[in-house]
Amino acid sequence: MTSEDLTLTSARTIFGLALRNVGADKISRGKVMGSSSRTRRFGRLQFVALAASAALICTTATSVSLASASTKGHAQSAALTSIIIGEPLSPPQVPQEAVFIAQQLGFFKQFGLSVHVAYMPNGLSSEMGTTSSSITLGMAGGSDSIEAAAQGAPIHAVWVDYQKLDLVCIGGPSIKTVKDLVGKNVASTGAGGFAETTMTACLNAGGVQQSQVHEITMTRAEFVPSLVNGQIQAAVFHADDAYTVTHSIKGAHVLNYLYKSLPSYWYGSLNVVDSYAAKHPLIVEDAIAAMLLADRWMLNAKNNSRFISLTVKTTQESKSAVSSAVNFDRSIRLWNAGCGVSPGSITFTSNMLKNQGATTSIPSFARVYTSKYCTAALSLIKSSLVKK
């Protein structure tokens, strides 16, 4: 393990403690909920408190400073500009591979960037670290970007890395259809969380209401063993985990695919604090351009063998699970080769969050997302600055 790995491990540990110290006692991949509340409701002051904690932690635990970023960009200097990109899962899963592919294939270096990855516990913590200006760019969930905007945080989503849900609803051996789940136990990471949202979509797609099942709250790490021992009869997994589950539990099978059940849900976002983007627009554009090249490379089936080989190392998953997820994600065109994000997708997700009580207002499209940096990145890719 390198010294950088150790500092990032320390960041993850301390960050979890800091979140608990400001009242976020249940953390689950981009969702934070108090034990006495149905959903995660926190106001502007609490949002600022979380961001301040992130600032303290990231400054202490990483050796890279945002002060090292100059106002240059587009490879105006031979010296690489150091930036920090926050990742919402550790280790990452197949959908989050853009940063790692861009790094391993030299796309960041091509645009004059030296990228250090900060592994955060979930999308919300990545969003907070970015809001605090301790992370240059933060990968998070679309829901995290919407909630930050609803709280008035000075941050915008500047790119949509992956648009569709690669999640799969899996039933245990005794469950043949969604209707078999009536009166049964299903997995949740807590009321109002992403796991509950996606499980509810799975149920509704099969004609079952959330009130007709029993939700059992647990961590995602407990989903598989709980399905094995019969404590739960269904859970929602990412495509790579879904492969492992269906090949590890005899009789487990797919009930439905969430990209079909929630086709308009906004899945992943790349975020930057407004003041940084205004001061360093070229650096933001360079980072997006590098990851756009990575997404395009991943979407190209000719790169399949190398893609799988590189991803096995970063995800620490089996080759068969990674191969299955890569092929599935490519088949639904999970990764974004351009700048497109549907206003309807953001509105749909905003309405869902408000109905769950996660937000009290629906922010405007312009308040959540700006496409100007991605548009500039696309022009950059087409220019002579990019190696052919």
Summary of the structure (lengths in Angstrom):
residues: 388
radius of gyration: 20.1
end to end distance: 34.7
largest distance: 63.6
contacts: 1423
relative contact order: 0.16
helix: 51%
strand: 15%
